[in-house]
Amino acid sequence: MALSLKARKRLSLLILMVGLPAYIVACVTAVNWLWPDPLSGPPLGAELAIYVGLGVLWAFPLKWVFKGVGRGE
């Protein structure tokens, strides 16, 4: 899938402005659904690992969109 630089810039902006906040809400909702009681939730280290893992996970399928967007024409 070969998109022009202008199209990739627009798509990356859409992903960062709409997709990423929606992904964050989905991740927090999923973790809260798995451990609904904050007192019996996962240990702090496990929760940190979950959020760091999910934070890195979103970028791998989308790296082709962001590659080279910061460079000029």
PyRosetta script that sets phi, psi and omega in degrees:
from pyrosetta import init, pose_from_sequence

init()
pose = pose_from_sequence("MALSLKARKRLSLLILMVGLPAYIVACVTAVNWLWPDPLSGPPLGAELAIYVGLGVLWAFPLKWVFKGVGRGE")
pose.set_psi(1, 107.5)
pose.set_omega(1, -176.5)
pose.set_phi(2, -106.6)
pose.set_psi(2, 110.1)
pose.set_omega(2, 177.0)
pose.set_phi(3, -105.6)
pose.set_psi(3, 150.8)
pose.set_omega(3, 176.2)
pose.set_phi(4, -69.5)
pose.set_psi(4, 164.6)
pose.set_omega(4, -179.9)
pose.set_phi(5, -61.3)
pose.set_psi(5, -40.6)
pose.set_omega(5, 179.9)
pose.set_phi(6, -63.0)
pose.set_psi(6, -40.9)
pose.set_omega(6, 179.5)
pose.set_phi(7, -68.3)
pose.set_psi(7, -39.6)
pose.set_omega(7, 178.3)
pose.set_phi(8, -66.8)
pose.set_psi(8, -35.6)
pose.set_omega(8, 176.7)
pose.set_phi(9, -63.6)
pose.set_psi(9, -43.5)
pose.set_omega(9, 179.4)
pose.set_phi(10, -66.9)
pose.set_psi(10, -41.8)
pose.set_omega(10, 179.3)
pose.set_phi(11, -65.9)
pose.set_psi(11, -40.2)
pose.set_omega(11, 179.2)
pose.set_phi(12, -66.1)
pose.set_psi(12, -37.6)
pose.set_omega(12, 176.6)
pose.set_phi(13, -64.5)
pose.set_psi(13, -41.9)
pose.set_omega(13, 177.4)
pose.set_phi(14, -63.1)
pose.set_psi(14, -42.2)
pose.set_omega(14, 179.0)
pose.set_phi(15, -63.1)
pose.set_psi(15, -44.1)
pose.set_omega(15, -177.5)
pose.set_phi(16, -72.2)
pose.set_psi(16, -32.1)
pose.set_omega(16, -176.3)
pose.set_phi(17, -88.4)
pose.set_psi(17, -29.8)
pose.set_omega(17, -176.1)
pose.set_phi(18, -115.2)
pose.set_psi(18, -50.8)
pose.set_omega(18, -173.9)
pose.set_phi(19, -68.1)
pose.set_psi(19, -44.6)
pose.set_omega(19, -177.8)
pose.set_phi(20, -65.5)
pose.set_psi(20, -45.8)
pose.set_omega(20, 174.8)
pose.set_phi(21, -60.7)
pose.set_psi(21, -37.6)
pose.set_omega(21, 177.5)
pose.set_phi(22, -65.3)
pose.set_psi(22, -38.8)
pose.set_omega(22, 177.7)
pose.set_phi(23, -65.4)
pose.set_psi(23, -40.4)
pose.set_omega(23, 178.7)
pose.set_phi(24, -63.0)
pose.set_psi(24, -45.5)
pose.set_omega(24, 178.4)
pose.set_phi(25, -62.1)
pose.set_psi(25, -41.0)
pose.set_omega(25, 179.1)
pose.set_phi(26, -64.5)
pose.set_psi(26, -41.0)
pose.set_omega(26, 179.7)
pose.set_phi(27, -66.3)
pose.set_psi(27, -45.6)
pose.set_omega(27, 179.3)
pose.set_phi(28, -64.2)
pose.set_psi(28, -40.7)
pose.set_omega(28, 178.1)
pose.set_phi(29, -63.1)
pose.set_psi(29, -42.2)
pose.set_omega(29, -179.6)
pose.set_phi(30, -65.1)
pose.set_psi(30, -42.9)
pose.set_omega(30, 179.5)
pose.set_phi(31, -66.5)
pose.set_psi(31, -41.3)
pose.set_omega(31, 178.1)
pose.set_phi(32, -68.3)
pose.set_psi(32, -29.5)
pose.set_omega(32, 177.2)
pose.set_phi(33, -71.3)
pose.set_psi(33, -37.3)
pose.set_omega(33, 178.8)
pose.set_phi(34, -70.8)
pose.set_psi(34, -36.3)
pose.set_omega(34, 178.6)
pose.set_phi(35, -127.6)
pose.set_psi(35, 83.3)
pose.set_omega(35, -173.4)
pose.set_phi(36, -69.6)
pose.set_psi(36, -28.5)
pose.set_omega(36, -179.0)
pose.set_phi(37, -93.2)
pose.set_psi(37, 118.1)
pose.set_omega(37, -177.1)
pose.set_phi(38, -63.4)
pose.set_psi(38, -24.6)
pose.set_omega(38, -179.6)
pose.set_phi(39, -77.9)
pose.set_psi(39, -26.5)
pose.set_omega(39, 179.0)
pose.set_phi(40, -110.2)
pose.set_psi(40, 22.1)
pose.set_omega(40, 179.8)
pose.set_phi(41, -70.6)
pose.set_psi(41, -175.1)
pose.set_omega(41, -179.0)
pose.set_phi(42, -67.3)
pose.set_psi(42, 156.1)
pose.set_omega(42, 175.1)
pose.set_phi(43, -59.3)
pose.set_psi(43, 156.9)
pose.set_omega(43, -175.0)
pose.set_phi(44, -57.0)
pose.set_psi(44, -42.0)
pose.set_omega(44, 179.8)
pose.set_phi(45, -65.1)
pose.set_psi(45, -40.1)
pose.set_omega(45, 178.5)
pose.set_phi(46, -67.5)
pose.set_psi(46, -40.9)
pose.set_omega(46, 178.8)
pose.set_phi(47, -64.7)
pose.set_psi(47, -40.8)
pose.set_omega(47, 176.5)
pose.set_phi(48, -62.0)
pose.set_psi(48, -43.5)
pose.set_omega(48, 179.2)
pose.set_phi(49, -63.9)
pose.set_psi(49, -39.3)
pose.set_omega(49, 178.4)
pose.set_phi(50, -61.8)
pose.set_psi(50, -49.2)
pose.set_omega(50, -177.3)
pose.set_phi(51, -69.6)
pose.set_psi(51, -36.0)
pose.set_omega(51, 176.6)
pose.set_phi(52, -67.0)
pose.set_psi(52, -43.3)
pose.set_omega(52, 178.1)
pose.set_phi(53, -61.3)
pose.set_psi(53, -46.2)
pose.set_omega(53, 178.3)
pose.set_phi(54, -67.5)
pose.set_psi(54, -31.4)
pose.set_omega(54, 178.1)
pose.set_phi(55, -68.0)
pose.set_psi(55, -32.4)
pose.set_omega(55, 178.1)
pose.set_phi(56, -84.3)
pose.set_psi(56, -32.9)
pose.set_omega(56, -174.3)
pose.set_phi(57, -61.1)
pose.set_psi(57, -34.0)
pose.set_omega(57, -175.7)
pose.set_phi(58, -67.4)
pose.set_psi(58, -27.2)
pose.set_omega(58, -173.1)
pose.set_phi(59, -79.1)
pose.set_psi(59, -29.1)
pose.set_omega(59, -174.7)
pose.set_phi(60, -61.8)
pose.set_psi(60, -46.5)
pose.set_omega(60, 179.0)
pose.set_phi(61, -70.1)
pose.set_psi(61, -17.6)
pose.set_omega(61, -174.9)
pose.set_phi(62, -107.4)
pose.set_psi(62, 8.0)
pose.set_omega(62, -175.0)
pose.set_phi(63, -65.7)
pose.set_psi(63, -25.6)
pose.set_omega(63, 178.6)
pose.set_phi(64, -66.8)
pose.set_psi(64, -26.2)
pose.set_omega(64, 179.1)
pose.set_phi(65, -75.4)
pose.set_psi(65, -40.4)
pose.set_omega(65, -174.2)
pose.set_phi(66, -85.6)
pose.set_psi(66, -12.9)
pose.set_omega(66, -176.2)
pose.set_phi(67, -67.8)
pose.set_psi(67, 119.5)
pose.set_omega(67, 176.5)
pose.set_phi(68, 81.4)
pose.set_psi(68, 4.1)
pose.set_omega(68, -177.4)
pose.set_phi(69, -70.0)
pose.set_psi(69, -32.6)
pose.set_omega(69, -178.4)
pose.set_phi(70, -75.7)
pose.set_psi(70, -15.7)
pose.set_omega(70, 178.9)
pose.set_phi(71, -82.2)
pose.set_psi(71, 160.3)
pose.set_omega(71, 178.2)
pose.set_phi(72, -77.0)
pose.set_psi(72, 179.1)
pose.set_omega(72, -177.4)
pose.set_phi(73, -60.4)
pose.dump_pdb("model.pdb")
